[in-house]
C-alpha cells in the first residue's frame, strides 16, 4: 500500500472509514478526540483535512470517486495506522505490540483490495460463517459476564507478571505464600506434561529458560495441521555413522564427532538429497484480549519446528546441534533412528534447516503464528473447508450437518450439540478463563497486601 501513489476510489473510502473505526477503538467515548490526537502524532499537516483520511462512524460518507473527498496516497494511510498501533499498545511485551499492530492493519485493510477476506459463495457458506461468528460472540459474552478475566487483564496492564516453571516442586517456600502457586489444573494446559509445578513471579518475562510470559490468554489445543516442505539431507556413510553412534545430545558429542563436524565443508557438499517431510503445527482455540479490551475468540496456529516421522524411518528422532565453525547456519539437525527402549541411537544423517522462504506454516503463510476467525481468509479455510491435513483430537467424534464433514468449524458446533458437559469446548474455555482469572487476581492481591504491610512498618516505626 505504501508503494501506491494513487489508491483505488473504492479503497480510499473504505480505508478512511476503517481508520475511523480504529479511532473509535482507541477512545470509544470520544472517537473524534482520538482522531485528532492521531493526526497530531502522525500527520499534523492534515488537521484541516481530517475527513479525507479518517471518517468516523456515523459521519456522512461521500460517493466513490468524488473529487478530494478522500485521500489517495497509500503511505499516508499506512503512517496513520502505524501511529494508531503505537497509541493502542502500551505494553513492553514485544509479542503484544506485534499483535496490536497486526490487529490495527487487519482493521485498516478489511474490505479493501489489500486484504482478501473470506467471502462465502453460497447460501450454505454464508450460513455456516454466521453460525461460527455467533458461536464466538456467545462464548466471549459468557466469559466477560461470568468470569473475572476483564479484571485480570486490567491488572496486567500495569502490574508485570510472569510464570516460572519447575520440573520438580522447589524445596523453598514460595514468596507471597500459596497465592504464587499456579493451580495444577491450570499448569496442565499452560505447559508441557513434564512440568510439575509453576509459580507466578512479580517480575516481567525475561526470556530466560524456565519462565513464560503471563498475558491471561485462555486456550485449548484442538488438533494439528501438517504442511509438506522440502529439506536437504546429508546421509552418513558407515564410517561417519560409527563416529556418532550412541550420541543423544549435541553438547555431549565425542571429540571425534566434533572433529568431523569442524572439518566437513557441508555447504559445498554435492551429495545432499532433497527430502519431502511434513511440518506439523498445533492448532488451538484461544480467548485473548482484543485491541478494544474485550474477550475475542480466535483460531491460533502455533509456530512449530516439529517434523513428522511418517515420511522417514520409523521411531526417528531429530536432535539439534550447534555447528561451531559456520555462521551461515544456526544449527544442523541429526536424524537418529531407534526406539524409546534402546540404549543407543543410530545416526543416519544431517538435515539442513529449511530456508526461511521454504519454512511455511499451513496454507501458505509464513513462519509467524496465525491468529484469526472467520474474517481471516486463511483461518476461514481451516474452519469451513474440508481439509484432510487437519487432524483434531479434542473434538474428533463430533460434526454438524450444515458443515463439510472434515472441518474444524463443523466439529466445534457438533461438539456443542452432542458432547457431554465435561467435554464441551465452550464450557472448558469458560471454566479455564474463570480459573486463570481467579489465580492471577489472587496473586495480585497477595502482592498488594505485601505492599500494605510495608506501609504499616512506616507507621509502626
C-alpha positions in Angstrom: 0.0 0.0 0.0 2.9 2.4 0.8 4.1 2.0 -2.8 0.9 3.2 -4.4 0.8 6.9 -5.1 -2.8 6.8 -6.0 -5.3 4.3 -4.5 -8.5 2.9 -6.0 -11.5 5.1 -5.3 -13.3 2.2 -3.6 -10.2 1.5 -1.4 -9.8 5.2 -0.4 -13.4 5.3 1.0 -13.1 2.1 3.0 -9.6 2.9 4.3 -10.9 6.3 5.7 -13.9 4.6 7.3 -11.7 1.8 8.8 -9.3 4.4 10.3 -12.5 5.9 11.9 -13.3 2.5 13.4 -9.7 2.3 14.7 -10.1 5.7 16.4 -13.4 4.5 17.9 -11.5 1.6 19.4 -8.8 3.9 20.8 -11.4 6.1 22.5 -15.0 4.6 22.4 -16.4 7.6 24.3 -14.6 10.3 22.3 -13.5 9.0 18.9 -13.1 12.5 17.4 -10.5 13.3 20.2 -8.7 10.1 19.3 -8.7 11.0 15.6 -7.3 14.5 16.3 -4.6 13.0 18.7 -3.7 10.5 16.0 -3.2 13.3 13.4 -1.2 15.4 15.8 1.2 12.5 16.5 1.5 11.3 12.9 0.4 13.9 10.2 -0.1 17.4 11.7 -0.4 18.8 8.2 -3.8 17.0 7.9 -5.6 19.0 10.7 -7.9 20.7 8.2 -8.2 17.5 6.0 -9.1 15.0 8.7 -12.2 13.6 7.0 -10.2 12.8 3.9 -8.3 10.2 5.8 -10.4 9.5 8.9 -14.2 9.2 8.5 -15.7 8.4 12.0 -18.6 6.0 12.4 -21.8 7.9 11.9 -20.3 10.6 9.8 -21.7 11.0 6.3 -19.9 9.1 3.5 -19.0 10.7 0.2 -19.7 8.9 -3.1 -16.9 6.8 -4.6 -14.8 8.9 -6.9 -15.9 12.3 -5.6 -13.0 14.7 -6.1 -11.0 15.4 -3.0 -13.4 13.5 -0.8 -10.8 11.0 0.3 -7.1 10.9 0.5 -5.3 9.0 -2.3 -1.8 8.3 -1.0 -1.2 4.9 0.4 1.8 5.9 2.5 -0.3 8.5 4.5 -2.9 5.9 5.4 -0.1 3.4 6.4 1.6 6.1 8.6 -1.6 6.9 10.4 -2.3 3.2 11.0 1.3 2.7 12.3 0.9 5.5 14.8 -2.5 4.2 15.8 -1.0 0.8 16.6 1.6 2.6 18.8 -1.1 4.5 20.6 -3.1 1.3 21.1 -0.3 -0.7 22.6 1.2 0.5 25.9 2.8 -2.9 26.7 6.5 -3.5 27.0 6.0 -7.0 25.6 7.1 -7.2 22.0 4.7 -10.0 21.2 1.7 -8.0 22.4 2.9 -4.9 20.5 3.2 -7.1 17.3 -0.3 -8.5 17.9 -1.8 -5.0 18.4 -0.1 -3.8 15.2 -1.4 -6.8 13.3 -4.9 -6.1 14.6 -4.7 -2.4 13.5 -3.6 -3.2 10.0 -6.2 -6.0 9.6 -8.8 -3.5 10.6 -7.4 -0.9 8.2 -7.3 -3.4 5.3 -10.7 -5.0 5.9 -12.9 -4.9 2.8 -10.2 -3.4 0.6 -8.2 -4.9 -2.3 -5.2 -5.2 0.1 -6.9 -7.9 2.3 -8.5 -10.9 0.6 -11.3 -11.7 3.1 -13.3 -14.9 3.0 -16.5 -14.4 1.0 -18.8 -17.4 1.0 -20.0 -18.1 -2.5 -23.3 -19.8 -1.5 -26.2 -19.6 0.9 -24.7 -22.6 2.8 -21.3 -20.8 3.1 -23.0 -17.6 4.4 -25.0 -19.5 7.0 -22.1 -21.5 8.3 -19.9 -18.4 8.7 -22.8 -16.7 10.5 -23.1 -19.7 12.9 -19.4 -19.6 13.7 -19.5 -15.8 14.3 -22.4 -16.2 16.7 -20.6 -19.1 18.4 -17.6 -16.8 19.1 -19.8 -14.0 20.2 -21.7 -16.1 22.7 -18.6 -17.6 24.2 -16.9 -14.2 24.6 -20.1 -12.8 26.1 -20.2 -15.5 28.7 -16.5 -15.1 29.5 -17.0 -11.4 30.1 -20.1 -11.8 32.3 -19.3 -15.0 34.2 -15.5 -14.7 34.9 -13.1 -12.0 36.2 -10.9 -12.1 33.1 -11.5 -8.4 32.3 -10.4 -7.5 35.8 -7.3 -9.6 35.4 -6.4 -8.0 32.0 -6.9 -4.6 33.5 -4.4 -5.5 36.3 -1.9 -6.9 33.9 -1.7 -3.6 32.0 0.3 -2.0 34.9 1.4 -5.0 37.0 4.1 -7.2 35.4 3.6 -10.9 36.0 5.4 -13.9 34.5 5.3 -17.6 35.3 8.3 -19.7 36.4 8.1 -23.4 35.8 9.7 -26.3 37.7 10.3 -29.9 36.6 10.1 -30.8 40.3 8.5 -28.7 43.1 11.1 -26.4 44.7 12.1 -27.0 48.3 12.0 -23.4 49.4 8.7 -21.9 50.4 7.2 -19.6 47.8 7.0 -15.8 48.0 3.5 -14.4 48.6 2.6 -17.7 50.3 0.3 -20.1 48.4 -1.1 -17.3 46.2 2.0 -17.6 43.9 1.4 -21.2 43.1 -0.3 -21.7 39.7 -3.0 -24.4 40.3 -2.1 -27.7 38.8 -5.4 -27.7 36.8 -4.0 -24.6 35.0 -0.4 -25.9 34.8 -1.5 -28.9 32.9 -2.8 -26.9 30.0 -0.4 -24.0 30.2 2.7 -26.1 29.9 4.1 -29.4 28.8 3.2 -32.6 30.7 6.6 -32.9 32.4 6.1 -29.6 34.2 5.2 -30.5 37.8 4.9 -27.0 39.3 4.5 -23.4 38.1 4.6 -20.2 40.1 3.7 -16.6 39.4 6.5 -14.1 39.6 6.2 -10.4 40.1 8.9 -9.7 37.5 8.2 -9.2 33.8 9.1 -12.0 31.4 12.8 -12.1 30.8 13.1 -14.7 28.1 15.1 -17.0 30.3 14.6 -20.7 30.1 12.0 -21.9 32.6 9.9 -18.7 32.6 7.0 -17.8 30.4 5.0 -14.5 29.9 1.6 -14.3 31.5 -0.9 -12.4 29.4 -4.1 -14.0 30.6 -4.8 -15.8 27.3 -7.1 -18.8 27.6 -6.8 -21.7 25.1 -7.4 -25.3 24.4 -5.5 -27.3 21.7 -7.9 -28.8 19.3 -5.7 -30.5 16.8 -2.8 -30.3 14.4 -2.3 -29.3 10.8 0.5 -30.6 8.6 2.3 -28.9 5.7 4.7 -30.5 3.2 8.1 -28.9 2.7 11.4 -29.8 1.2 14.5 -30.2 3.3 18.1 -31.3 2.4 19.6 -34.3 4.0 23.3 -35.5 4.0 23.2 -39.2 4.7 26.1 -40.6 6.7 28.5 -43.2 5.4 29.1 -46.3 7.6 32.4 -44.7 8.9 30.7 -41.5 9.9 27.8 -43.3 11.4 30.1 -45.1 13.7 31.6 -41.9 15.0 28.2 -40.6 16.1 26.7 -43.8 17.1 25.2 -43.7 20.6 25.2 -39.9 20.9 22.0 -38.3 22.1 22.6 -34.6 22.8 24.6 -32.1 20.7 26.6 -30.7 23.6 27.7 -34.3 24.5 29.2 -35.3 21.2 32.5 -37.0 21.4 35.8 -35.4 20.3 35.9 -37.5 17.1 32.3 -36.4 16.3 33.1 -32.7 16.8 36.3 -33.0 14.8 34.3 -34.4 11.9 31.8 -31.6 12.3 34.6 -29.0 12.3 36.2 -30.4 9.2 33.2 -31.0 6.9 32.7 -28.4 4.1 29.0 -29.2 4.1 27.9 -26.1 2.2 29.8 -27.3 -0.9 29.0 -30.9 -0.5 27.5 -32.5 -3.6 25.7 -35.4 -2.0 22.8 -33.6 -0.3 19.5 -35.2 -1.1 16.2 -33.3 -1.1 13.5 -35.0 1.1 9.9 -34.1 1.4 8.7 -34.0 5.1 5.7 -32.8 7.0 5.9 -29.8 9.3 3.2 -30.3 12.0 1.7 -27.3 13.8 -0.6 -27.4 16.7 -4.0 -25.6 16.4 -5.6 -24.0 19.4 -8.8 -22.2 20.2 -7.9 -19.2 22.2 -9.6 -16.4 24.0 -7.5 -13.3 24.2 -7.8 -9.6 24.9 -8.8 -7.7 21.8 -7.5 -4.2 21.0 -10.8 -2.9 22.4 -10.1 -4.7 25.7 -12.8 -7.3 25.3 -12.6 -11.1 25.0 -12.1 -12.3 21.5 -12.2 -15.8 20.2 -9.7 -17.0 17.6 -8.0 -20.0 16.0 -4.3 -19.9 16.7 -1.8 -21.9 14.6 1.2 -22.2 16.8 4.8 -21.9 15.3 6.5 -25.3 15.3 9.6 -27.0 14.2 8.2 -30.5 14.7 8.8 -32.7 11.7 6.5 -35.7 11.4 8.2 -39.1 11.3 5.8 -40.8 8.8 7.9 -39.8 5.8 11.1 -41.0 7.4 12.3 -44.1 9.2 10.1 -45.4 12.0 10.6 -44.1 15.5 13.0 -41.4 14.2 14.4 -38.7 16.5 15.7 -35.3 15.4 18.5 -33.7 17.6 19.5 -30.1 17.2 23.2 -29.4 17.2 25.0 -26.0 17.0 27.7 -26.0 14.4 30.8 -24.4 15.8 32.5 -23.1 12.7 29.9 -21.7 10.3 27.9 -18.5 10.8 25.6 -19.2 7.8 23.6 -21.9 9.6 22.1 -21.5 13.0 22.1 -25.3 13.6 22.1 -28.6 11.9 19.7 -31.5 12.7 20.8 -35.1 13.2 18.3 -37.8 12.3 18.6 -40.7 14.8 16.8 -44.0 14.3 16.0 -46.2 17.2 13.3 -46.8 19.8 12.4 -45.4 23.2 13.7 -48.6 24.8 17.1 -48.5 23.0 20.2 -47.5 24.9 21.9 -46.4 21.7 20.7 -44.4 18.7 21.9 -44.9 15.2 22.5 -41.6 13.5 21.6 -41.6 9.8 22.5 -38.1 8.6 22.4 -34.4 8.8 19.4 -32.2 7.9 19.8 -28.6 6.9 17.2 -26.3 8.5 14.8 -25.2 5.7 15.4 -21.8 4.1 13.2 -19.0 5.5 11.4 -18.8 2.2 10.5 -22.5 2.4 9.7 -22.5 6.1 6.0 -22.4 5.9 3.0 -22.6 8.2 -0.2 -24.2 7.0 -1.9 -22.9 3.9 1.0 -20.9 2.6 1.5 -18.5 5.5 5.0 -17.5 6.8 6.6 -18.7 10.0 4.9 -16.2 12.3 1.9 -17.7 14.0 -1.6 -17.2 12.6 -4.4 -15.7 14.7 -7.9 -15.0 13.5 -11.5 -16.1 13.0 -13.9 -16.1 10.0 -12.8 -12.6 9.0 -9.4 -14.1 8.0 -9.3 -15.9 4.7 -6.7 -18.5 5.9 -8.4 -19.3 9.2 -11.8 -19.4 7.4 -10.4 -22.1 5.1 -9.4 -24.1 8.1 -12.8 -23.6 9.8 -15.1 -24.0 6.8 -13.3 -26.1 4.2 -12.8 -29.8 4.0 -9.1 -30.1 4.9 -7.5 -33.5 5.1 -4.3 -32.0 6.6 -6.2 -31.0 9.8 -6.5 -33.7 12.4 -8.5 -32.8 15.5 -8.0 -34.7 18.8 -10.3 -32.8 21.2 -13.4 -32.8 19.0 -12.9 -35.9 16.8 -16.2 -37.6 17.2 -18.5 -34.6 16.6 -19.8 -33.0 13.4 -22.6 -30.6 12.4 -24.6 -31.5 9.2 -24.6 -28.0 7.7 -20.7 -28.0 7.5 -18.4 -30.1 5.4 -17.6 -33.3 7.3 -13.9 -32.7 7.9 -14.0 -29.1 9.1 -12.8 -27.6 12.3 -15.9 -25.3 12.4 -18.3 -28.2 12.0 -16.5 -30.2 14.7 -16.8 -27.2 17.1 -20.5 -26.8 16.6 -21.1 -30.5 16.7 -19.2 -30.6 20.0 -21.6 -28.0 21.4 -24.6 -30.0 20.2 -23.7 -33.5 21.2 -20.9 -33.6 23.8 -21.3 -34.2 27.5 -20.9 -31.0 29.5 -17.5 -32.0 30.7 -16.3 -32.4 27.1 -17.9 -29.3 25.6 -15.2 -27.0 24.3 -17.2 -23.8 25.1 -17.6 -25.0 28.7 -13.9 -25.9 29.0 -12.8 -22.4 27.7 -15.2 -20.6 30.1 -14.0 -22.6 33.1 -10.4 -22.1 32.2 -11.0 -18.3 31.9 -12.5 -18.4 35.4 -9.7 -20.4 37.0 -7.0 -18.3 35.3 -8.6 -15.0 36.4 -9.0 -16.2 40.0 -5.4 -17.4 40.2 -3.9 -14.3 38.6 -6.1 -11.9 40.7 -5.3 -13.8 43.9 -1.5 -13.4 43.2 -2.0 -9.7 42.6 -3.9 -9.3 45.8 -1.1 -11.0 47.7 1.4 -8.6 46.2 -0.9 -5.7 47.2 -1.1 -7.0 50.8 2.6 -7.2 50.9 2.9 -3.6 49.8 0.4 -2.5 52.5 2.4 -4.3 55.2 5.4 -2.2 54.1 3.3 0.9 54.8 2.3 -0.4 58.3 6.0 -0.7 59.1 6.3 3.1 58.4 3.5 3.8 60.9 4.9 1.4 63.5 8.4 2.9 63.2 
